[in-house]
Amino acid sequence: MKIICPKCKKNAELAMDFSLVKCENCGLDMSYGEYVKFIAHNETTYSDILGDYTGSTEGQTAGSLDEWD
């Protein structure tokens, strides 16, 4: 499956089992979990992506991205 490489912004390949992201253009090679963290930390558009996976946040904050590492 084609996705956007977070480093060079060209096409990268996501494994069918969502285990690995590879970019032939810049040599990116990381797990999908690492890819999600990389995107969340480096792309302001997606900076809240990890907050979507918390439980009930009523009366709480999701914390900073550093707390998710």
Residue pairs with C-beta under 8 A, 6 or more apart in sequence:
1 13
1 14
1 15
1 16
2 11
2 12
2 13
2 14
3 11
3 12
3 13
3 14
3 21
4 10
4 11
4 12
5 11
5 12
5 21
5 23
5 25
5 26
5 28
6 28
6 35
6 38
6 39
6 42
6 43
7 23
7 26
7 28
8 23
8 25
8 26
8 28
10 23
10 25
10 26
11 23
11 25
12 21
12 22
12 23
12 25
12 28
13 21
13 22
13 23
13 24
14 20
14 21
14 32
15 21
15 22
15 32
18 32
19 31
19 32
20 29
20 30
20 31
20 32
21 28
21 29
21 30
21 31
21 32
21 34
21 35
22 28
22 29
23 29
30 38
36 49
36 50
37 50
37 68
37 69
39 46
39 49
40 46
40 47
40 48
40 49
40 50
40 65
40 68
41 47
41 65
47 65
48 62
50 62
50 65
50 68
51 57
51 62
54 62
